[in-house]
Amino acid sequence: MSSVLSLIRLDLRDFAGYKSARSEALRGDVWLNANESAWANPADAEGRSRRYPDPQPPALRARLAQLYGVTPEQLLVGRGSDEAIDLLVRALCVPGQDAIVVTPPVFGMYAVCARLQGARIAEVPLVDGETGFAADLDAIREAALAQGAKLVFLCSPSNPAGSAIPLDAIAALARALEGKALVVVDEAYGEFADSASATTLLAAHANIAVLRTLSKAHALAAARIGVVIGDADLVAVLQRCQAPYPVPTPCADLALDGLSDAALAQTRERVALVRSERERLLPALQRSPGVRRVYPSQGNYLLARFDDAERAFRTLLAAGVVVRDQRAAPQLGDALRITVGSPSQNDRVIAALDAQEQAA
Ligand SMILES: *Cc1c(COP(=O)(O)O)cnc(C)c1O
């Protein structure tokens, strides 16, 4: 048994979860144990969706494990990494008692899941410095210890700030919080980053978990496939807290096709294109009228501050370009987040902002 299991809620440690019709290894050729139809739906020519799926479709789990360089037992497939965030908070945080640490401005789902669970939220703001926003690892450690936090959510590359956290700093944090908290590294944008994945730290640190997704670089947001990677015992506990059949067969099939060697080769080309477009867009934006600051980014987006963010947002909208308004986020009252698109889409962003001054 691994030490990370001591972080699981006491009342869930022997929780068996739902025993589905697919959870037992039974043998037979007439399956009458799950009240499924004996016939395929007319829309489902091959009858692929007639039966409940395996809770963790083995081929998909194996392919994802290979992609991320871990074993299948270290990885749980779910409905996007959003589901993994929810499972982690539910399995580790006792409602009304335990806490999580987040680093605003940051992706909102950590706090949403904590609120739903009745977990406290300790905020350690990112520090806006010369090289961009950075996580304050010392303050995160102190807050986690002072609040008795069970989970620390690190977003690397950070959405929306764009910065990545050095792996040695993540390792040091995990060491300091060993036996006390799980350090969750959300790598939704890991494919676009220069640095290696925190999965390389798993062998030395049982209290690290890594989130990956097919929603961003792999262009399969609607398939809702994401994973949590970590200690195999932790993964087994999370699976028992998960819905009985979380991975729809059409989604699993699509994801497997989307991870074929040919598809992966194309995905990697597109990631390279996004990275080069990102480096082109950054100085172009920086030169645009009304732009105060553009943050360097390890993701497929750029965060920019404007003299008048409202006006820039409307200017882009009038040109048919919809970007993410960040003004409600802490420290980002003048900021927009712009996803790096295709070269022609990026040209439209620049053209719209450049045209703005001539009108002014
Ligand atoms: C988009 C995003 C996610 C959600 O990913 P899904 O797998 O689609 O649920 C998770 N974390 C961050 C930081 C994101 O930006």
The ligand as an SDF file (V2000), in Angstrom:
LIG
                    3D

 15 15  0  0  0  0  0  0  0  0999 V2000
   -9.2020   23.3520  -20.8230 C   0  0  0  0  0  0  0  0  0  0  0  0
   -8.6150   23.0490  -19.4840 C   0  0  0  0  0  0  0  0  0  0  0  0
   -8.9570   21.8960  -18.7860 C   0  0  0  0  0  0  0  0  0  0  0  0
  -10.1450   21.0680  -19.1600 C   0  0  0  0  0  0  0  0  0  0  0  0
   -9.8520   20.0410  -19.9290 O   0  0  0  0  0  0  0  0  0  0  0  0
  -10.9310   18.9220  -20.2980 P   0  0  0  0  0  0  0  0  0  0  0  0
  -10.0760   17.7350  -20.4190 O   0  0  0  0  0  0  0  0  0  0  0  0
  -11.5680   19.3530  -21.5520 O   0  0  0  0  0  0  0  0  0  0  0  0
  -11.9070   18.7950  -19.1690 O   0  0  0  0  0  0  0  0  0  0  0  0
   -8.2750   21.5820  -17.6330 C   0  0  0  0  0  0  0  0  0  0  0  0
   -7.3380   22.4110  -17.1420 N   0  0  0  0  0  0  0  0  0  0  0  0
   -7.0070   23.5480  -17.7640 C   0  0  0  0  0  0  0  0  0  0  0  0
   -5.9720   24.4200  -17.1960 C   0  0  0  0  0  0  0  0  0  0  0  0
   -7.6570   23.9110  -18.9340 C   0  0  0  0  0  0  0  0  0  0  0  0
   -7.3590   25.0790  -19.5170 O   0  0  0  0  0  0  0  0  0  0  0  0
  1  2  1  0
  2  3  1  0
  2 14  2  0
  3  4  1  0
  3 10  2  0
  4  5  1  0
  5  6  1  0
  6  7  2  0
  6  8  1  0
  6  9  1  0
 10 11  1  0
 11 12  2  0
 12 13  1  0
 12 14  1  0
 14 15  1  0
M  END
$$$$
